Amino acid sequence: MGKGKRWGLGLAGIVAAGAVAVGVAVAPSAAAAPPLPPVSPEALVASVITAQPGPLNGTVTVDNELGLPALPNAPQLGNGTQTARVWSGGDGKGRVALPSSDGERTLVSDGTTRWTYDSTDRTATKAPAHRDGAGQPGHPGGTDPQTDPAGAATQLIADLRRTSTVSVDGTADVAGRSAYQLVLTPLPTERTLLREVRVAVDAEKRIPLQLTVLATGQPQPALTIGFSDLTFGPQDPSLFTFTPPPGTTVKDAPAPGQRPGPPVGAQAPKTVGDGWDRVVIAQKPATPPNQNRDEGDAPDLSRLGTPVSGPWGQGRLITTAVATAIVTNDGRIAAGAVPEQVLSEALGQ
């Protein structure tokens, strides 16, 4: 996969980071609300953070109404419904299959090594597995957010609860399982575009089954991610190993401590703030000298958003239903579930 394609996917992810980084919203279930014992918000959150559901597999459905323009090499970020198959073997082992119109992208982790394979151009990248939440109770060694979406959602709940009012709003039936509806509402001090995040928590296993993002002033969910079917139990160990098919171009991604630093004068990726008004600032990869840019891979940012300027310089403002991004002329991109002013202030720091 070329640098342009990785940048296209990275841009799409950062533009949607405000939504994804704080979870996703749950569409109301047509099934009757199941009767469940009362539980306090604090106890429910604590049980989610310490849950150990064991191996599982299922189908995850994404209903996207972000209003994000179509981006090359990232059609899954456009409005509409997408599905993915997920398998979790526990202890950092996971697999995700993302089908597309012309192939499939597969992510496989054995807990130590993660493979990313694109059947479209027959490329595979091998990298050390990245785990979040290392040392957290109930998450030995942490979780790889790319191959364990439920585990990643759990970590997000842990991150947001400090800047939220947390409540339990009834129950729901999700993927044939009884669930509590956990609601996180930003504190008045949080400067965010979001009104609330609703998380359907499995009543037995205490893992997130669905997450919903609701934006201020918007009656319908902007983004919904959740299981449409889910089965717990032992998984085939072969699912969590990967052997590149014949003819695959294989490369090794650098280990975290071996990744080269940013170019001279460039700003290293950083996070400004925390909670709901967190802003992520990253640097667009530069095209090496004497190397042609693959126009089919890299998105044309000049077609996205509107011109904007500030003390930080000039660039383009890109907005979605739940997130805002500024792409500066000097190659930086700042994004979050925040108003433009918060991004401008972050870029000035």
N, C-alpha and C positions, 0 to 999 in steps of 0.2 A: 504494500500500500504506500503510495507516494506521500511526500510531505504535504502537498496541496490537499490531498484527500483527508489526511489527518487533521489539517487545519480546518477544513470544511466541517468535519464532525465536531471538532473542538469548539468552533464558533457557535454551531447550533446548540451544543450542550451548555455553553456559557450564557447564551441568550435566554435559554430556558432555565438557567440555574436558579433564578428566583423562585420558580415553581417547584422544580425538582428538589432543590435543597431544603424545602420546607414541607415536602410531602405532597400528596395529591388527594383530591376529594372523592367522596363516595357518592355514586348515583343512588337515589332511593331505591330500596328493594321492593319488588312487587309482592313478595311473600309476606305473610303475617309476621309481626314482631314476636319472636319466641319469648316465653316467660323465663327469666333468669333471676338468680338471687341478687339482691342489691349489692353494689360494690362502690366504694368511695373512689373519687378520681385519683387520689394519691396512691391507694392500694392497686388500682388498675395499672397506672403508669409503672409502679415498682415491679409488678408482676411481668409486664412486657419487657422491661430492661433485663430481668433475670431469667426470662423464659429459655428453656432448652427443648425445643420441639422435636428434635431428632430429624432423620432423613425424610424427604418429601419430594413430590413432583407435582406439577400442575401447569395450567395455561394462564398466563397473565394477559389481560386485555387493557390497552391504553386508549382512552377516548379523549382526543386532543382538540380543544377549542381555544388554543392560545392566540390564534390570529397571526401566527408567525408566517412570514412569506416562505414559499417553497425555496429550499436551498439545495444546490447540487450535492449529490452524494449523501444527503440526509433527508430523504423523503419521509421518514418516520416522524420527523418534527413538524410536518405540515398538518393542517387540520384533518381530522378523520379518525378512524379506528384502526389500530394495529394490534397484532397479537404476537406473543412469544411463548416458547416452551421453556420451562425452568426445572432443573433437578438440583437437589441439595443432598449431599451425603454426610454433612456434619464435619466439624473440624476443618473448616475452610474449603472443603471440596464442593464444587458447584459446576453447573453447565447451563448455558443459555443459548437457545437457537432463535435467531432473528431472521425470519424469512423476508425476502424482497421479491420484486417482480421478476428479477433476472438471476436469482440465486439465494444464498443464505450466508449470514454472518454468524459464526459460532465462537463462543467464549468458553473455555474449559480451564478449570483450576483443580489441581490435586492437593491444594493447601500449601504448596511450596512454589510451584511454577504455574504461570497462567499462559495459555495459548489463545491467540486471536486469529481466526481463519476466515478468509473471505473467498467464497467459492466462485465469485464473479471473475476475479483476476487471478485466482489460485495463488494467493499470498498468505503466509503465516508468520506471525511474530511471537517470539518466545520471550517472556519477561518474568521476573520474580513476582510471586503473588503479593498483591498489596492488601493489607488488612487494616480496617478501621476498628476502633474500640478495643485495641489490645489492652489486656489487663482489666477490662470491665467485668463486673460480676456476671456470671452466666454466659460470657462470651470468651472462652479460653483462646488466647491468641488473636482475638478479633475476628472480623468478617471481611471478605472481599466484596465491596459494594457492587462490582460489576457482575459477579456471578451469584450473589445472594441478595436479591432485592428486598426480601422480607427482613433480613438482618440489617441491611442498610437503612430501611425505614425505621427500625427500632432505634438505631443510633441517632437518627434525625429527631425522633421524639425526645430522646435523652437530651439532645442539644437545645431543643426549643422550650422545654418545660420551664426553664429558668426565667424566660421572658414572656410567659403566657399565663393567662387564666385558664385553668383546666377543669372540665366538667364531664359528666357522663350523661348523654342525652338518649336514653332508651336503648333498645336492642334492635337487631336486624338479622336477616338470613342472608349470608353471603356464600356463594359456591356450595350451597347445601349445608352450611355449618352455622350454628348459632354464634352471634357476636354481640359485644357491647359497642355502643357508639361513643368513642372518646372524642371530645371537642377541645381544640386548642385555639384560644383567641388571643391575639397580641395585646400586651399591656398598653395602656394609653401613651406611654413614653416611646413606644416603638414606631418609627416612621416607615410604614410599609404600605404597599398597594393591596395587601391581602386582608380579608375580613375574618376568615377563620379557616382552620384545617380540621377535617373530620376523618377519624381513623376507625375503621371497623376492626375490633380486636377479637380474635377467636376466643370464645368463652372457655374452652378446655385447654388449648395449647398456648394461649396468650401471645400469639404472634399477629402482626398486622395482616389483615386479609385484603383490605382496600384502603386507599387514602384519597381524599378529595380536597382540592384547592378552590376556595370561593373568594373572588376578588371583590373589593369594595364597589358598591354600586352595580354589581352584576348579579342577576337573580339565578342564573344557571352556573353550574360548575365549569371552571375553565379547563380543568385537567382531571381526569379520573384514571387511576391505575389500580387494578385489583385482580385477584384470582377469579376466573370463571369456572374452574374446576380445580380440585386439590385433593391429593391422596397422601397420607402419611404412612411411612413404613420403609423397610430396607430397600436400597436402590442397587442396581447392577454396578459393581465397582468399575467396570470398563467404561462407564459413562464419564468418569472423571480422569481418564487418561486420553492422550491425543497423540496420534501418529500422522504426520503430514502425508497426504496422498501423493503418489508418484507425480512428478512434474510440478510440485509446489515450490515456489520461491520462498525460502525460509531465511529469516534474519533474527538476530538477537537484539532485544531492546536493552539499553544500558541499565545496570542496577541503580537503585535510587541514589547511592553514594557516588556513582560513577557518571551520572548525567552531567553533560557540560553546562556551565553556567550561561547566563544570558549574554548576548553580544555586548561589547563595550558601549556604555551609555544607555543600555536597555534596562528597563525596570523588571526586577525579578517578580515572579508571581507572588501575590500577597493577598491577605484578607484584611479588610478594614471593618471594624465593628463586629458584633456578634448577634445571635438571635435572628429576629425577623428582618432587621435592617442591615444585615451583613452584606458587604459588597466584595466581590472577587475581582481583582485586577490582574490581568495576564498580558503577556507580550506576544504579538503575532510573529510566527517564525519568519525570518527573512529568507529570501531566495538566494542561495549561494551564488557568488560571482560566476559568470560564464555558464550558468545553468538556466535553461529556459523553463519558465513556469508552465505547468500543464493547465491550460485554461479550462479544460474539462473537469479538473479536480477542484480547483480553488474557486470559491464563490466570488462573484463580482460585488464587493461591498458598496460600490458607488451606486448600485441600484437599490440598496436597502436603506430605509429610514430617511431622515431629513437633515439638512445641514444644521450644525449647532456649534457654538463657541463658548469659551469661558476662560478663566485665569489659567487653566491647564493647556489652552491652545484651541485648535479647531478639529472638527470631526463630524460624525454622523450619529444621530439619535435613532435607536431602534426600539420600538415599544411592542409589547404583547399584552394580553389581557391581565397577566399577573407579574410581569417583569419588564425591566428597562435596561438597555445597554447603550453605552457610548463607545464607538470605535474612533479613536483619535487618528489624526493624520500621521502621527509619528509611530503608529503601530500598536498602541495599547488598546485594550478593551476592558471596560469596567461594566459589571452587570450585577443585578440583584432585584429582589422583589420590592423595589423602592422607587420613589419619585426621582425625577431628573436631578433635582437639587442635591440629593444625598450622593448621587454618583459624582456630581461636579465637585462636591466637597472632598470625597474620597480621592479623586484624581489629583486634587491640590495638596494632598498630604505627602 
